[in-house]
Amino acid sequence: MPAAVPLAVRHALVAAAPGTSAAALARRFGLAPRTVRRLRAAARSAGAVPPPAYRRGPRPDHEQHPLRAEVLALRQQHPGWGAGLLRIVLGHHHPEADLPCAQTIRRWLAAAGLAPAPAGRRPSDYHRAESVHAVWQLDAADQLPLADGRLVSWLRAVDECSGAVLGTAVFPLGL
């Protein structure tokens, strides 16, 4: 569908001299002559310049979608799940189905009176160690390439409280 003719151009078309042809106005404003004739006729019949009329296309009937009830049931079971995660879970349950987009799922949830999922992730219950040597963290990497092309593995132990490196080891693969 082409873009609506701006209101300023509509006013200029109506304000043009009465003897000006639709073809001349169409060339001047870069419109089709039929568009100019229709806009001028609409202004004459309404007695004023009509604003652009934006018509929405018909919306599909999502109430009848086969996965809607399952989405609502999943959300009631898991209130922290958002539309994106619900869509992923639906994809796992129905790999061959034509899935609704995340915005459609949000609209279904809102229509059912279910509040949006809380933003972000829930804070974890993890608390950092408060004394030295209470908790050690181990970090490892496998198949790290060296400058000469050899692959090595790497292991490091760190004290969580102080951050001190307690030990590190680099060893070639295959040992």
C-alpha positions as a Markdown table, in Angstrom:
| # | Residue | x | y | z |
|---|---|---|---|---|
| 1 | Met | 0.0 | 0.0 | 0.0 |
| 2 | Pro | 1.5 | 3.4 | -0.9 |
| 3 | Ala | 2.2 | 6.0 | 1.8 |
| 4 | Ala | -0.6 | 8.5 | 2.6 |
| 5 | Val | -0.4 | 11.9 | 1.0 |
| 6 | Pro | 0.8 | 14.3 | 3.7 |
| 7 | Leu | -1.7 | 16.9 | 5.1 |
| 8 | Ala | 0.4 | 19.8 | 3.8 |
| 9 | Val | 0.2 | 18.5 | 0.2 |
| 10 | Arg | -3.5 | 17.9 | 0.6 |
| 11 | His | -4.0 | 21.5 | 1.7 |
| 12 | Ala | -1.9 | 22.7 | -1.3 |
| 13 | Leu | -4.0 | 20.6 | -3.7 |
| 14 | Val | -7.3 | 22.1 | -2.4 |
| 15 | Ala | -5.8 | 25.7 | -2.3 |
| 16 | Ala | -4.7 | 25.4 | -6.0 |
| 17 | Ala | -6.4 | 27.7 | -8.5 |
| 18 | Pro | -9.8 | 26.3 | -9.5 |
| 19 | Gly | -8.9 | 26.1 | -13.2 |
| 20 | Thr | -5.7 | 24.1 | -12.6 |
| 21 | Ser | -5.8 | 20.6 | -14.1 |
| 22 | Ala | -5.3 | 17.4 | -12.1 |
| 23 | Ala | -2.5 | 16.4 | -14.5 |
| 24 | Ala | -0.6 | 19.7 | -13.8 |
| 25 | Leu | -1.0 | 19.3 | -10.0 |
| 26 | Ala | 0.0 | 15.6 | -10.2 |
| 27 | Arg | 3.3 | 16.6 | -12.0 |
| 28 | Arg | 3.9 | 19.4 | -9.5 |
| 29 | Phe | 3.5 | 17.2 | -6.4 |
| 30 | Gly | 4.7 | 13.9 | -7.9 |
| 31 | Leu | 1.3 | 12.1 | -7.5 |
| 32 | Ala | -0.9 | 10.2 | -9.8 |
| 33 | Pro | -3.6 | 12.3 | -11.5 |
| 34 | Arg | -6.3 | 9.9 | -10.2 |
| 35 | Thr | -5.1 | 10.6 | -6.6 |
| 36 | Val | -5.3 | 14.4 | -7.2 |
| 37 | Arg | -8.9 | 14.1 | -8.5 |
| 38 | Arg | -10.0 | 11.9 | -5.6 |
| 39 | Leu | -8.4 | 14.1 | -2.9 |
| 40 | Arg | -10.0 | 17.3 | -4.4 |
| 41 | Ala | -13.4 | 15.6 | -4.7 |
| 42 | Ala | -13.2 | 14.4 | -1.1 |
| 43 | Ala | -12.3 | 17.9 | 0.0 |
| 44 | Arg | -15.3 | 19.4 | -1.9 |
| 45 | Ser | -17.8 | 16.8 | -0.5 |
| 46 | Ala | -16.5 | 17.1 | 3.1 |
| 47 | Gly | -16.2 | 20.9 | 3.0 |
| 48 | Ala | -12.6 | 20.6 | 4.4 |
| 49 | Val | -9.4 | 18.9 | 3.7 |
| 50 | Pro | -9.8 | 15.3 | 4.9 |
| 51 | Pro | -6.9 | 13.9 | 7.0 |
| 52 | Pro | -5.2 | 10.7 | 5.9 |
| 53 | Ala | -7.2 | 7.6 | 6.7 |
| 54 | Tyr | -5.1 | 4.8 | 7.9 |
| 55 | Arg | -6.9 | 1.5 | 7.8 |
| 56 | Arg | -5.5 | -1.6 | 9.5 |
| 57 | Gly | -5.8 | -4.9 | 7.8 |
| 58 | Pro | -7.8 | -7.7 | 9.3 |
| 59 | Arg | -6.1 | -9.3 | 12.3 |
| 60 | Pro | -5.9 | -13.1 | 12.3 |
| 61 | Asp | -8.1 | -14.8 | 14.9 |
| 62 | His | -5.5 | -15.8 | 17.5 |
| 63 | Glu | -8.1 | -17.0 | 19.9 |
| 64 | Gln | -8.4 | -20.2 | 17.8 |
| 65 | His | -4.6 | -20.8 | 17.5 |
| 66 | Pro | -3.9 | -24.4 | 18.6 |
| 67 | Leu | -1.0 | -23.5 | 20.8 |
| 68 | Arg | -2.6 | -20.6 | 22.7 |
| 69 | Ala | -4.0 | -22.7 | 25.5 |
| 70 | Glu | -0.6 | -24.4 | 26.0 |
| 71 | Val | 1.2 | -21.0 | 26.2 |
| 72 | Leu | -1.2 | -19.8 | 28.8 |
| 73 | Ala | -0.9 | -23.0 | 30.8 |
| 74 | Leu | 2.9 | -22.9 | 30.7 |
| 75 | Arg | 2.9 | -19.3 | 31.8 |
| 76 | Gln | 0.7 | -20.1 | 34.8 |
| 77 | Gln | 3.0 | -22.9 | 35.8 |
| 78 | His | 6.1 | -20.7 | 35.3 |
| 79 | Pro | 5.3 | -17.0 | 36.1 |
| 80 | Gly | 8.9 | -15.9 | 35.5 |
| 81 | Trp | 9.0 | -17.1 | 31.9 |
| 82 | Gly | 8.8 | -14.4 | 29.3 |
| 83 | Ala | 7.4 | -14.6 | 25.7 |
| 84 | Gly | 10.8 | -15.5 | 24.2 |
| 85 | Leu | 11.4 | -18.4 | 26.6 |
| 86 | Leu | 7.8 | -19.6 | 26.1 |
| 87 | Arg | 8.3 | -19.7 | 22.4 |
| 88 | Ile | 11.5 | -21.7 | 22.8 |
| 89 | Val | 9.7 | -24.3 | 25.0 |
| 90 | Leu | 6.9 | -24.5 | 22.4 |
| 91 | Gly | 9.4 | -25.2 | 19.7 |
| 92 | His | 10.8 | -28.1 | 21.8 |
| 93 | His | 7.3 | -29.5 | 22.4 |
| 94 | His | 6.1 | -29.0 | 18.8 |
| 95 | Pro | 9.2 | -29.0 | 16.4 |
| 96 | Glu | 7.0 | -29.1 | 13.3 |
| 97 | Ala | 4.4 | -26.5 | 14.3 |
| 98 | Asp | 4.2 | -23.0 | 12.9 |
| 99 | Leu | 5.1 | -21.0 | 16.1 |
| 100 | Pro | 3.6 | -17.6 | 16.9 |
| 101 | Cys | 6.1 | -14.8 | 17.3 |
| 102 | Ala | 7.0 | -13.5 | 20.7 |
| 103 | Gln | 4.9 | -10.3 | 20.3 |
| 104 | Thr | 1.8 | -12.5 | 19.6 |
| 105 | Ile | 2.6 | -14.5 | 22.8 |
| 106 | Arg | 2.9 | -11.2 | 24.7 |
| 107 | Arg | -0.5 | -10.1 | 23.4 |
| 108 | Trp | -2.1 | -13.5 | 24.4 |
| 109 | Leu | -0.6 | -13.1 | 27.9 |
| 110 | Ala | -1.9 | -9.6 | 28.3 |
| 111 | Ala | -5.4 | -10.5 | 27.0 |
| 112 | Ala | -5.5 | -13.3 | 29.6 |
| 113 | Gly | -4.6 | -10.9 | 32.4 |
| 114 | Leu | -1.1 | -12.4 | 33.0 |
| 115 | Ala | 1.4 | -9.8 | 34.0 |
| 116 | Pro | 4.6 | -9.5 | 32.0 |
| 117 | Ala | 7.5 | -11.5 | 33.2 |
| 118 | Pro | 10.0 | -9.7 | 35.6 |
| 119 | Ala | 12.9 | -8.1 | 33.7 |
| 120 | Gly | 16.3 | -9.7 | 33.9 |
| 121 | Arg | 17.4 | -12.8 | 35.8 |
| 122 | Arg | 16.6 | -13.5 | 39.4 |
| 123 | Pro | 19.5 | -12.7 | 41.8 |
| 124 | Ser | 21.3 | -15.8 | 42.8 |
| 125 | Asp | 21.7 | -16.9 | 46.4 |
| 126 | Tyr | 25.5 | -17.1 | 46.0 |
| 127 | His | 27.6 | -15.3 | 48.7 |
| 128 | Arg | 31.3 | -14.8 | 48.3 |
| 129 | Ala | 33.6 | -16.5 | 50.8 |
| 130 | Glu | 34.3 | -14.4 | 53.8 |
| 131 | Ser | 37.6 | -15.9 | 55.0 |
| 132 | Val | 40.8 | -17.0 | 53.3 |
| 133 | His | 41.0 | -20.7 | 52.2 |
| 134 | Ala | 37.3 | -21.2 | 52.8 |
| 135 | Val | 36.5 | -21.6 | 49.1 |
| 136 | Trp | 38.9 | -22.3 | 46.2 |
| 137 | Gln | 38.0 | -21.7 | 42.6 |
| 138 | Leu | 39.4 | -23.9 | 39.9 |
| 139 | Asp | 39.6 | -22.7 | 36.3 |
| 140 | Ala | 40.7 | -24.8 | 33.4 |
| 141 | Ala | 41.2 | -24.4 | 29.7 |
| 142 | Asp | 41.8 | -27.2 | 27.2 |
| 143 | Gln | 43.5 | -27.2 | 23.8 |
| 144 | Leu | 45.0 | -23.7 | 24.0 |
| 145 | Pro | 47.3 | -23.2 | 21.0 |
| 146 | Leu | 50.8 | -21.9 | 21.8 |
| 147 | Ala | 52.8 | -19.7 | 19.4 |
| 148 | Asp | 54.6 | -22.7 | 18.0 |
| 149 | Gly | 51.3 | -24.5 | 17.3 |
| 150 | Arg | 51.4 | -27.0 | 20.1 |
| 151 | Leu | 48.2 | -27.5 | 22.1 |
| 152 | Val | 48.3 | -27.4 | 25.9 |
| 153 | Ser | 45.9 | -27.6 | 28.8 |
| 154 | Trp | 45.9 | -25.1 | 31.7 |
| 155 | Leu | 44.7 | -25.4 | 35.3 |
| 156 | Arg | 44.6 | -22.7 | 38.0 |
| 157 | Ala | 43.4 | -22.7 | 41.6 |
| 158 | Val | 42.5 | -19.3 | 43.2 |
| 159 | Asp | 41.4 | -18.4 | 46.7 |
| 160 | Glu | 37.9 | -16.8 | 46.4 |
| 161 | Cys | 38.2 | -14.4 | 49.3 |
| 162 | Ser | 41.7 | -12.9 | 48.6 |
| 163 | Gly | 42.0 | -13.6 | 44.9 |
| 164 | Ala | 45.4 | -15.1 | 45.5 |
| 165 | Val | 46.6 | -17.7 | 42.9 |
| 166 | Leu | 47.3 | -20.8 | 44.9 |
| 167 | Gly | 48.7 | -22.8 | 42.0 |
| 168 | Thr | 48.8 | -23.0 | 38.2 |
| 169 | Ala | 49.8 | -25.7 | 35.8 |
| 170 | Val | 50.3 | -25.9 | 32.1 |
| 171 | Phe | 50.8 | -29.3 | 30.5 |
| 172 | Pro | 50.8 | -30.6 | 26.9 |
| 173 | Leu | 47.9 | -32.6 | 25.7 |
| 174 | Gly | 48.1 | -36.4 | 25.7 |
| 175 | Leu | 49.5 | -36.8 | 29.2 |
